[in-house]
Amino acid sequence: MRKPVAMCPVRPGDPCSLCVPGATGPEDCPLVAEVMRDAELRARLADLRRDLRPSSREV
């Protein structure tokens, strides 16, 4: 059975590449934790995710 690929919450659409030494995935990544703690970064990430979402007008 294949193990699911964890996706990076900071880079929408990209798999977790374990770019931070010591991290085993998004769940214990210090970069992800810092982005989620900072209101401005979290809002910017939400904007990026919204921009990447397919529009209902494009159907």
PDB file of N, H, CA, C and O in Angstrom:
ATOM      1  N   MET A   1       0.847  -1.178   0.000  1.00  0.00           N
ATOM      2  CA  MET A   1       0.000   0.000   0.000  1.00  0.00           C
ATOM      3  C   MET A   1       0.890   1.239   0.000  1.00  0.00           C
ATOM      4  O   MET A   1       1.888   1.300   0.719  1.00  0.00           O
ATOM      5  N   ARG A   2       0.515   2.227  -0.819  1.00  0.00           N
ATOM      6  H   ARG A   2      -0.295   2.177  -1.403  1.00  0.00           H
ATOM      7  CA  ARG A   2       1.292   3.459  -0.925  1.00  0.00           C
ATOM      8  C   ARG A   2       0.972   4.406   0.220  1.00  0.00           C
ATOM      9  O   ARG A   2      -0.180   4.552   0.629  1.00  0.00           O
ATOM     10  N   LYS A   3       2.004   5.035   0.719  1.00  0.00           N
ATOM     11  H   LYS A   3       2.939   4.916   0.387  1.00  0.00           H
ATOM     12  CA  LYS A   3       1.843   6.042   1.764  1.00  0.00           C
ATOM     13  C   LYS A   3       1.446   7.365   1.102  1.00  0.00           C
ATOM     14  O   LYS A   3       2.053   7.753   0.104  1.00  0.00           O
ATOM     15  N   PRO A   4       0.432   8.071   1.641  1.00  0.00           N
ATOM     16  CA  PRO A   4       0.037   9.347   1.028  1.00  0.00           C
ATOM     17  C   PRO A   4       1.173  10.370   1.094  1.00  0.00           C
ATOM     18  O   PRO A   4       1.973  10.370   2.030  1.00  0.00           O
ATOM     19  N   VAL A   5       1.227  11.222   0.105  1.00  0.00           N
ATOM     20  H   VAL A   5       0.577  11.222  -0.655  1.00  0.00           H
ATOM     21  CA  VAL A   5       2.254  12.259   0.040  1.00  0.00           C
ATOM     22  C   VAL A   5       1.748  13.487   0.782  1.00  0.00           C
ATOM     23  O   VAL A   5       0.698  14.035   0.446  1.00  0.00           O
ATOM     24  N   ALA A   6       2.493  13.914   1.786  1.00  0.00           N
ATOM     25  H   ALA A   6       3.346  13.469   2.059  1.00  0.00           H
ATOM     26  CA  ALA A   6       2.122  15.119   2.536  1.00  0.00           C
ATOM     27  C   ALA A   6       2.376  16.343   1.666  1.00  0.00           C
ATOM     28  O   ALA A   6       3.427  16.463   1.038  1.00  0.00           O
ATOM     29  N   MET A   7       1.405  17.247   1.637  1.00  0.00           N
ATOM     30  H   MET A   7       0.550  17.149   2.147  1.00  0.00           H
ATOM     31  CA  MET A   7       1.533  18.469   0.858  1.00  0.00           C
ATOM     32  C   MET A   7       2.010  19.601   1.763  1.00  0.00           C
ATOM     33  O   MET A   7       1.667  19.656   2.944  1.00  0.00           O
ATOM     34  N   CYS A   8       2.795  20.489   1.199  1.00  0.00           N
ATOM     35  H   CYS A   8       3.074  20.444   0.240  1.00  0.00           H
ATOM     36  CA  CYS A   8       3.336  21.613   1.966  1.00  0.00           C
ATOM     37  C   CYS A   8       2.271  22.696   2.102  1.00  0.00           C
ATOM     38  O   CYS A   8       1.775  23.201   1.094  1.00  0.00           O
ATOM     39  N   PRO A   9       1.915  23.059   3.326  1.00  0.00           N
ATOM     40  CA  PRO A   9       0.926  24.123   3.509  1.00  0.00           C
ATOM     41  C   PRO A   9       1.455  25.513   3.137  1.00  0.00           C
ATOM     42  O   PRO A   9       0.668  26.431   2.910  1.00  0.00           O
ATOM     43  N   VAL A  10       2.765  25.670   3.074  1.00  0.00           N
ATOM     44  H   VAL A  10       3.404  24.924   3.258  1.00  0.00           H
ATOM     45  CA  VAL A  10       3.359  26.974   2.780  1.00  0.00           C
ATOM     46  C   VAL A  10       3.540  27.177   1.273  1.00  0.00           C
ATOM     47  O   VAL A  10       3.510  28.310   0.793  1.00  0.00           O
ATOM     48  N   ARG A  11       3.724  26.095   0.537  1.00  0.00           N
ATOM     49  H   ARG A  11       3.748  25.175   0.927  1.00  0.00           H
ATOM     50  CA  ARG A  11       3.863  26.163  -0.917  1.00  0.00           C
ATOM     51  C   ARG A  11       2.699  25.395  -1.540  1.00  0.00           C
ATOM     52  O   ARG A  11       2.840  24.216  -1.863  1.00  0.00           O
ATOM     53  N   PRO A  12       1.564  26.045  -1.710  1.00  0.00           N
ATOM     54  CA  PRO A  12       0.367  25.358  -2.211  1.00  0.00           C
ATOM     55  C   PRO A  12       0.648  24.589  -3.501  1.00  0.00           C
ATOM     56  O   PRO A  12       1.225  25.119  -4.450  1.00  0.00           O
ATOM     57  N   GLY A  13       0.225  23.328  -3.508  1.00  0.00           N
ATOM     58  H   GLY A  13      -0.243  22.897  -2.737  1.00  0.00           H
ATOM     59  CA  GLY A  13       0.390  22.484  -4.679  1.00  0.00           C
ATOM     60  C   GLY A  13       1.668  21.676  -4.708  1.00  0.00           C
ATOM     61  O   GLY A  13       1.811  20.784  -5.544  1.00  0.00           O
ATOM     62  N   ASP A  14       2.609  21.966  -3.809  1.00  0.00           N
ATOM     63  H   ASP A  14       2.493  22.691  -3.130  1.00  0.00           H
ATOM     64  CA  ASP A  14       3.879  21.243  -3.773  1.00  0.00           C
ATOM     65  C   ASP A  14       3.881  20.217  -2.645  1.00  0.00           C
ATOM     66  O   ASP A  14       3.330  20.464  -1.573  1.00  0.00           O
ATOM     67  N   PRO A  15       4.501  19.068  -2.889  1.00  0.00           N
ATOM     68  CA  PRO A  15       4.630  18.102  -1.801  1.00  0.00           C
ATOM     69  C   PRO A  15       5.644  18.602  -0.779  1.00  0.00           C
ATOM     70  O   PRO A  15       6.508  19.420  -1.094  1.00  0.00           O
ATOM     71  N   CYS A  16       5.530  18.109   0.428  1.00  0.00           N
ATOM     72  H   CYS A  16       4.828  17.445   0.684  1.00  0.00           H
ATOM     73  CA  CYS A  16       6.498  18.455   1.478  1.00  0.00           C
ATOM     74  C   CYS A  16       7.845  17.864   1.078  1.00  0.00           C
ATOM     75  O   CYS A  16       7.964  16.659   0.858  1.00  0.00           O
ATOM     76  N   SER A  17       8.847  18.715   0.987  1.00  0.00           N
ATOM     77  H   SER A  17       8.750  19.694   1.165  1.00  0.00           H
ATOM     78  CA  SER A  17      10.176  18.257   0.588  1.00  0.00           C
ATOM     79  C   SER A  17      11.127  18.166   1.772  1.00  0.00           C
ATOM     80  O   SER A  17      12.329  17.964   1.596  1.00  0.00           O
ATOM     81  N   LEU A  18      10.588  18.315   2.979  1.00  0.00           N
ATOM     82  H   LEU A  18       9.612  18.478   3.122  1.00  0.00           H
ATOM     83  CA  LEU A  18      11.403  18.280   4.194  1.00  0.00           C
ATOM     84  C   LEU A  18      12.554  19.282   4.089  1.00  0.00           C
ATOM     85  O   LEU A  18      13.709  18.951   4.359  1.00  0.00           O
ATOM     86  N   CYS A  19      12.220  20.501   3.694  1.00  0.00           N
ATOM     87  H   CYS A  19      11.282  20.770   3.475  1.00  0.00           H
ATOM     88  CA  CYS A  19      13.233  21.533   3.464  1.00  0.00           C
ATOM     89  C   CYS A  19      13.834  22.090   4.751  1.00  0.00           C
ATOM     90  O   CYS A  19      14.883  22.733   4.716  1.00  0.00           O
ATOM     91  N   VAL A  20      13.182  21.848   5.882  1.00  0.00           N
ATOM     92  H   VAL A  20      12.330  21.326   5.910  1.00  0.00           H
ATOM     93  CA  VAL A  20      13.710  22.327   7.157  1.00  0.00           C
ATOM     94  C   VAL A  20      14.346  21.145   7.875  1.00  0.00           C
ATOM     95  O   VAL A  20      13.665  20.159   8.158  1.00  0.00           O
ATOM     96  N   PRO A  21      15.645  21.227   8.175  1.00  0.00           N
ATOM     97  CA  PRO A  21      16.309  20.118   8.847  1.00  0.00           C
ATOM     98  C   PRO A  21      15.599  19.740  10.153  1.00  0.00           C
ATOM     99  O   PRO A  21      15.240  20.603  10.954  1.00  0.00           O
ATOM    100  N   GLY A  22      15.409  18.449  10.345  1.00  0.00           N
ATOM    101  H   GLY A  22      15.701  17.747   9.695  1.00  0.00           H
ATOM    102  CA  GLY A  22      14.784  17.950  11.559  1.00  0.00           C
ATOM    103  C   GLY A  22      13.287  17.748  11.445  1.00  0.00           C
ATOM    104  O   GLY A  22      12.699  17.039  12.263  1.00  0.00           O
ATOM    105  N   ALA A  23      12.656  18.352  10.451  1.00  0.00           N
ATOM    106  H   ALA A  23      13.133  18.928   9.787  1.00  0.00           H
ATOM    107  CA  ALA A  23      11.213  18.185  10.268  1.00  0.00           C
ATOM    108  C   ALA A  23      10.943  16.828   9.627  1.00  0.00           C
ATOM    109  O   ALA A  23      11.707  16.363   8.782  1.00  0.00           O
ATOM    110  N   THR A  24       9.862  16.211  10.037  1.00  0.00           N
ATOM    111  H   THR A  24       9.241  16.589  10.724  1.00  0.00           H
ATOM    112  CA  THR A  24       9.481  14.930   9.441  1.00  0.00           C
ATOM    113  C   THR A  24       8.267  15.095   8.535  1.00  0.00           C
ATOM    114  O   THR A  24       7.810  14.124   7.932  1.00  0.00           O
ATOM    115  N   GLY A  25       7.748  16.294   8.436  1.00  0.00           N
ATOM    116  H   GLY A  25       8.119  17.083   8.926  1.00  0.00           H
ATOM    117  CA  GLY A  25       6.599  16.593   7.593  1.00  0.00           C
ATOM    118  C   GLY A  25       5.995  17.917   8.020  1.00  0.00           C
ATOM    119  O   GLY A  25       6.516  18.573   8.922  1.00  0.00           O
ATOM    120  N   PRO A  26       4.903  18.319   7.385  1.00  0.00           N
ATOM    121  CA  PRO A  26       4.280  19.606   7.707  1.00  0.00           C
ATOM    122  C   PRO A  26       3.829  19.710   9.160  1.00  0.00           C
ATOM    123  O   PRO A  26       3.772  20.803   9.724  1.00  0.00           O
ATOM    124  N   GLU A  27       3.509  18.571   9.757  1.00  0.00           N
ATOM    125  H   GLU A  27       3.555  17.683   9.299  1.00  0.00           H
ATOM    126  CA  GLU A  27       2.974  18.602  11.122  1.00  0.00           C
ATOM    127  C   GLU A  27       3.985  19.070  12.167  1.00  0.00           C
ATOM    128  O   GLU A  27       3.581  19.546  13.228  1.00  0.00           O
ATOM    129  N   ASP A  28       5.277  18.950  11.903  1.00  0.00           N
ATOM    130  H   ASP A  28       5.606  18.563  11.042  1.00  0.00           H
ATOM    131  CA  ASP A  28       6.264  19.436  12.872  1.00  0.00           C
ATOM    132  C   ASP A  28       7.297  20.371  12.232  1.00  0.00           C
ATOM    133  O   ASP A  28       8.425  20.491  12.711  1.00  0.00           O
ATOM    134  N   CYS A  29       6.897  21.017  11.159  1.00  0.00           N
ATOM    135  H   CYS A  29       5.981  20.920  10.770  1.00  0.00           H
ATOM    136  CA  CYS A  29       7.778  21.943  10.452  1.00  0.00           C
ATOM    137  C   CYS A  29       7.747  23.311  11.128  1.00  0.00           C
ATOM    138  O   CYS A  29       6.678  23.904  11.271  1.00  0.00           O
ATOM    139  N   PRO A  30       8.906  23.816  11.545  1.00  0.00           N
ATOM    140  CA  PRO A  30       8.938  25.133  12.189  1.00  0.00           C
ATOM    141  C   PRO A  30       8.520  26.270  11.249  1.00  0.00           C
ATOM    142  O   PRO A  30       7.963  27.268  11.706  1.00  0.00           O
ATOM    143  N   LEU A  31       8.780  26.136   9.959  1.00  0.00           N
ATOM    144  H   LEU A  31       9.233  25.325   9.588  1.00  0.00           H
ATOM    145  CA  LEU A  31       8.366  27.170   9.007  1.00  0.00           C
ATOM    146  C   LEU A  31       6.849  27.240   8.929  1.00  0.00           C
ATOM    147  O   LEU A  31       6.276  28.329   8.958  1.00  0.00           O
ATOM    148  N   VAL A  32       6.199  26.098   8.829  1.00  0.00           N
ATOM    149  H   VAL A  32       6.664  25.213   8.805  1.00  0.00           H
ATOM    150  CA  VAL A  32       4.736  26.064   8.791  1.00  0.00           C
ATOM    151  C   VAL A  32       4.173  26.649  10.087  1.00  0.00           C
ATOM    152  O   VAL A  32       3.218  27.424  10.052  1.00  0.00           O
ATOM    153  N   ALA A  33       4.758  26.281  11.225  1.00  0.00           N
ATOM    154  H   ALA A  33       5.534  25.651  11.253  1.00  0.00           H
ATOM    155  CA  ALA A  33       4.287  26.790  12.510  1.00  0.00           C
ATOM    156  C   ALA A  33       4.402  28.308  12.568  1.00  0.00           C
ATOM    157  O   ALA A  33       3.499  28.984  13.062  1.00  0.00           O
ATOM    158  N   GLU A  34       5.506  28.843  12.068  1.00  0.00           N
ATOM    159  H   GLU A  34       6.240  28.295  11.667  1.00  0.00           H
ATOM    160  CA  GLU A  34       5.714  30.300  12.101  1.00  0.00           C
ATOM    161  C   GLU A  34       4.705  31.018  11.203  1.00  0.00           C
ATOM    162  O   GLU A  34       4.163  32.054  11.588  1.00  0.00           O
ATOM    163  N   VAL A  35       4.452  30.482  10.025  1.00  0.00           N
ATOM    164  H   VAL A  35       4.893  29.640   9.712  1.00  0.00           H
ATOM    165  CA  VAL A  35       3.475  31.101   9.123  1.00  0.00           C
ATOM    166  C   VAL A  35       2.093  31.083   9.760  1.00  0.00           C
ATOM    167  O   VAL A  35       1.364  32.072   9.684  1.00  0.00           O
ATOM    168  N   MET A  36       1.728  29.979  10.384  1.00  0.00           N
ATOM    169  H   MET A  36       2.321  29.176  10.446  1.00  0.00           H
ATOM    170  CA  MET A  36       0.402  29.878  10.990  1.00  0.00           C
ATOM    171  C   MET A  36       0.260  30.761  12.235  1.00  0.00           C
ATOM    172  O   MET A  36      -0.852  31.147  12.596  1.00  0.00           O
ATOM    173  N   ARG A  37       1.371  31.078  12.884  1.00  0.00           N
ATOM    174  H   ARG A  37       2.274  30.765  12.591  1.00  0.00           H
ATOM    175  CA  ARG A  37       1.346  31.936  14.076  1.00  0.00           C
ATOM    176  C   ARG A  37       1.216  33.416  13.720  1.00  0.00           C
ATOM    177  O   ARG A  37       0.681  34.198  14.506  1.00  0.00           O
ATOM    178  N   ASP A  38       1.701  33.802  12.544  1.00  0.00           N
ATOM    179  H   ASP A  38       2.136  33.167  11.905  1.00  0.00           H
ATOM    180  CA  ASP A  38       1.734  35.204  12.132  1.00  0.00           C
ATOM    181  C   ASP A  38       0.483  35.534  11.307  1.00  0.00           C
ATOM    182  O   ASP A  38       0.272  34.954  10.242  1.00  0.00           O
ATOM    183  N   ALA A  39      -0.327  36.444  11.790  1.00  0.00           N
ATOM    184  H   ALA A  39      -0.156  36.914  12.655  1.00  0.00           H
ATOM    185  CA  ALA A  39      -1.608  36.776  11.138  1.00  0.00           C
ATOM    186  C   ALA A  39      -1.419  37.288   9.705  1.00  0.00           C
ATOM    187  O   ALA A  39      -2.192  36.923   8.820  1.00  0.00           O
ATOM    188  N   GLU A  40      -0.406  38.127   9.460  1.00  0.00           N
ATOM    189  H   GLU A  40       0.223  38.424  10.179  1.00  0.00           H
ATOM    190  CA  GLU A  40      -0.188  38.663   8.117  1.00  0.00           C
ATOM    191  C   GLU A  40       0.261  37.578   7.144  1.00  0.00           C
ATOM    192  O   GLU A  40      -0.214  37.522   6.009  1.00  0.00           O
ATOM    193  N   LEU A  41       1.177  36.714   7.585  1.00  0.00           N
ATOM    194  H   LEU A  41       1.563  36.760   8.506  1.00  0.00           H
ATOM    195  CA  LEU A  41       1.630  35.627   6.723  1.00  0.00           C
ATOM    196  C   LEU A  41       0.493  34.649   6.440  1.00  0.00           C
ATOM    197  O   LEU A  41       0.348  34.173   5.314  1.00  0.00           O
ATOM    198  N   ARG A  42      -0.309  34.351   7.453  1.00  0.00           N
ATOM    199  H   ARG A  42      -0.191  34.738   8.367  1.00  0.00           H
ATOM    200  CA  ARG A  42      -1.439  33.444   7.284  1.00  0.00           C
ATOM    201  C   ARG A  42      -2.448  34.022   6.281  1.00  0.00           C
ATOM    202  O   ARG A  42      -3.000  33.289   5.461  1.00  0.00           O
ATOM    203  N   ALA A  43      -2.683  35.332   6.351  1.00  0.00           N
ATOM    204  H   ALA A  43      -2.235  35.927   7.018  1.00  0.00           H
ATOM    205  CA  ALA A  43      -3.602  35.989   5.416  1.00  0.00           C
ATOM    206  C   ALA A  43      -3.038  35.959   3.993  1.00  0.00           C
ATOM    207  O   ALA A  43      -3.778  35.727   3.037  1.00  0.00           O
ATOM    208  N   ARG A  44      -1.754  36.188   3.854  1.00  0.00           N
ATOM    209  H   ARG A  44      -1.153  36.377   4.631  1.00  0.00           H
ATOM    210  CA  ARG A  44      -1.117  36.148   2.522  1.00  0.00           C
ATOM    211  C   ARG A  44      -1.192  34.740   1.939  1.00  0.00           C
ATOM    212  O   ARG A  44      -1.446  34.575   0.746  1.00  0.00           O
ATOM    213  N   LEU A  45      -0.974  33.734   2.769  1.00  0.00           N
ATOM    214  H   LEU A  45      -0.768  33.869   3.738  1.00  0.00           H
ATOM    215  CA  LEU A  45      -1.075  32.344   2.320  1.00  0.00           C
ATOM    216  C   LEU A  45      -2.502  32.040   1.865  1.00  0.00           C
ATOM    217  O   LEU A  45      -2.698  31.352   0.863  1.00  0.00           O
ATOM    218  N   ALA A  46      -3.480  32.540   2.582  1.00  0.00           N
ATOM    219  H   ALA A  46      -3.320  33.099   3.396  1.00  0.00           H
ATOM    220  CA  ALA A  46      -4.877  32.346   2.186  1.00  0.00           C
ATOM    221  C   ALA A  46      -5.135  33.001   0.824  1.00  0.00           C
ATOM    222  O   ALA A  46      -5.858  32.444  -0.003  1.00  0.00           O
ATOM    223  N   ASP A  47      -4.550  34.175   0.587  1.00  0.00           N
ATOM    224  H   ASP A  47      -3.963  34.628   1.258  1.00  0.00           H
ATOM    225  CA  ASP A  47      -4.682  34.843  -0.716  1.00  0.00           C
ATOM    226  C   ASP A  47      -4.078  33.986  -1.821  1.00  0.00           C
ATOM    227  O   ASP A  47      -4.679  33.828  -2.883  1.00  0.00           O
ATOM    228  N   LEU A  48      -2.895  33.433  -1.577  1.00  0.00           N
ATOM    229  H   LEU A  48      -2.407  33.562  -0.714  1.00  0.00           H
ATOM    230  CA  LEU A  48      -2.239  32.591  -2.578  1.00  0.00           C
ATOM    231  C   LEU A  48      -3.075  31.356  -2.894  1.00  0.00           C
ATOM    232  O   LEU A  48      -3.231  30.981  -4.056  1.00  0.00           O
ATOM    233  N   ARG A  49      -3.607  30.734  -1.857  1.00  0.00           N
ATOM    234  H   ARG A  49      -3.481  31.038  -0.913  1.00  0.00           H
ATOM    235  CA  ARG A  49      -4.438  29.546  -2.073  1.00  0.00           C
ATOM    236  C   ARG A  49      -5.692  29.899  -2.869  1.00  0.00           C
ATOM    237  O   ARG A  49      -6.106  29.145  -3.749  1.00  0.00           O
ATOM    238  N   ARG A  50      -6.293  31.045  -2.556  1.00  0.00           N
ATOM    239  H   ARG A  50      -5.956  31.657  -1.841  1.00  0.00           H
ATOM    240  CA  ARG A  50      -7.497  31.485  -3.256  1.00  0.00           C
ATOM    241  C   ARG A  50      -7.177  31.742  -4.736  1.00  0.00           C
ATOM    242  O   ARG A  50      -7.971  31.394  -5.610  1.00  0.00           O
ATOM    243  N   ASP A  51      -6.025  32.345  -5.013  1.00  0.00           N
ATOM    244  H   ASP A  51      -5.381  32.628  -4.302  1.00  0.00           H
ATOM    245  CA  ASP A  51      -5.623  32.634  -6.389  1.00  0.00           C
ATOM    246  C   ASP A  51      -5.378  31.352  -7.190  1.00  0.00           C
ATOM    247  O   ASP A  51      -5.590  31.331  -8.402  1.00  0.00           O
ATOM    248  N   LEU A  52      -4.939  30.295  -6.526  1.00  0.00           N
ATOM    249  H   LEU A  52      -4.767  30.312  -5.541  1.00  0.00           H
ATOM    250  CA  LEU A  52      -4.651  29.037  -7.210  1.00  0.00           C
ATOM    251  C   LEU A  52      -5.876  28.164  -7.419  1.00  0.00           C
ATOM    252  O   LEU A  52      -5.862  27.254  -8.249  1.00  0.00           O
ATOM    253  N   ARG A  53      -6.935  28.438  -6.669  1.00  0.00           N
ATOM    254  H   ARG A  53      -6.946  29.177  -5.996  1.00  0.00           H
ATOM    255  CA  ARG A  53      -8.158  27.644  -6.776  1.00  0.00           C
ATOM    256  C   ARG A  53      -8.816  27.868  -8.133  1.00  0.00           C
ATOM    257  O   ARG A  53      -8.927  29.007  -8.585  1.00  0.00           O
ATOM    258  N   PRO A  54      -9.256  26.786  -8.791  1.00  0.00           N
ATOM    259  CA  PRO A  54      -9.943  26.985 -10.073  1.00  0.00           C
ATOM    260  C   PRO A  54     -11.228  27.772  -9.882  1.00  0.00           C
ATOM    261  O   PRO A  54     -11.997  27.514  -8.956  1.00  0.00           O
ATOM    262  N   SER A  55     -11.446  28.705 -10.738  1.00  0.00           N
ATOM    263  H   SER A  55     -10.822  28.915 -11.490  1.00  0.00           H
ATOM    264  CA  SER A  55     -12.640  29.552 -10.669  1.00  0.00           C
ATOM    265  C   SER A  55     -13.831  28.819 -11.256  1.00  0.00           C
ATOM    266  O   SER A  55     -13.685  28.049 -12.205  1.00  0.00           O
ATOM    267  N   SER A  56     -14.994  29.051 -10.704  1.00  0.00           N
ATOM    268  H   SER A  56     -15.113  29.676  -9.933  1.00  0.00           H
ATOM    269  CA  SER A  56     -16.207  28.442 -11.243  1.00  0.00           C
ATOM    270  C   SER A  56     -16.523  29.012 -12.620  1.00  0.00           C
ATOM    271  O   SER A  56     -17.260  28.400 -13.392  1.00  0.00           O
ATOM    272  N   ARG A  57     -15.965  30.190 -12.931  1.00  0.00           N
ATOM    273  H   ARG A  57     -15.366  30.688 -12.304  1.00  0.00           H
ATOM    274  CA  ARG A  57     -16.180  30.801 -14.249  1.00  0.00           C
ATOM    275  C   ARG A  57     -15.384  30.091 -15.337  1.00  0.00           C
ATOM    276  O   ARG A  57     -15.707  30.217 -16.518  1.00  0.00           O
ATOM    277  N   GLU A  58     -14.338  29.340 -14.951  1.00  0.00           N
ATOM    278  H   GLU A  58     -14.075  29.238 -13.992  1.00  0.00           H
ATOM    279  CA  GLU A  58     -13.482  28.680 -15.927  1.00  0.00           C
ATOM    280  C   GLU A  58     -14.044  27.343 -16.390  1.00  0.00           C
ATOM    281  O   GLU A  58     -13.407  26.668 -17.199  1.00  0.00           O
ATOM    282  N   VAL A  59     -15.197  26.943 -15.913  1.00  0.00           N
ATOM    283  H   VAL A  59     -15.714  27.491 -15.256  1.00  0.00           H
ATOM    284  CA  VAL A  59     -15.750  25.630 -16.255  1.00  0.00           C
ATOM    285  C   VAL A  59     -16.298  25.604 -17.639  1.00  0.00           C
ATOM    286  O   VAL A  59     -16.802  24.573 -18.084  1.00  0.00           O
TER     287      VAL A  59
END
